[in-house]
């Protein structure tokens, strides 16, 4: 629960710096990620094109992923100047969900192909906040798998799964290259993760980076032990030089 007594909601996100890519390349990455999610949980195996209503959306499934359809969705999400011209450097974006009702739905917001510091690239998945799907998905096993799957699909600098409450109440400094969450992936480009205290679990993600899992149980912003543990891990990462701006580490 949050400080106001509300149930905490969760999301997972992958983030990376400027990377010029075409709509076709963004579509390929999206297809890879959707195919991966299909194997994570049945609830993440259905996705639909944006529509005015749930009934209308269900007429236009995105699974199995079709490269041509995804490419056109990205093309439609291009940024335009006031005069109508395309601003290529700002990349492409679109939003869609898996057709569930309010509160019991997963949503994906993807921004890809930006090579401007003004608009970061990201893939953010909001998770259901209530119901049987939430109970099943909001576990360390599922969210660890989701964050791991973001790495080969998007090649991020960092990725995490956490609660909105924790992110909002414990915001990172503007200069920090990443946010710490319940489950956090850090690319090797950010440095080497130091030894961390129990119950934190640290795992390698191939030759790409490192996964940090703070707690085996659900991490919440209302649990002061959880918050204190996150503060300690953040302090150790800072001592290891991992909170320097990314440019300063290269």
RAKARA-V687613 format. One line per field, one symbol per residue. phi: phi as a letter, one per 30 degrees, with the letter a starting at -180 (. if undefined). psi: psi as a letter, one per 40 degrees, with the letter a starting at -180 (. if undefined). Layout:
phi->???
psi->???
//
This chain:
phi->.ddcidddcbabbcbbdeadbdeddddddddedddddeddaedccbbbdeadbddddddbdccddcedddddddedcddbdedjddceddibaababciddeibbcbbbbbbidbbddbddabccdcecajdddddddbddddddddedddddchddaaabacddddddbdddedddaccbebbcbddddkcddebddcdcbbdchcclbcccdbddddbddcdddddddddddddddddidcdeeddcc
psi->iideeihiiiihiihiahhhiiddddddddddddddddediddeehiiihididdddeegiehihhddddddddddfiiiideeihgdeeaiiiiiaeeiihdfihihhhhiehfhedhiiihhhiiieiiddddddgiddddddddddddddefidiiihiidddddefiiideheiihadhhhhiedeahhihiiiehhhiigbfdaihhhdidihhieehddddddddddddddddeeeeiiddee.
//
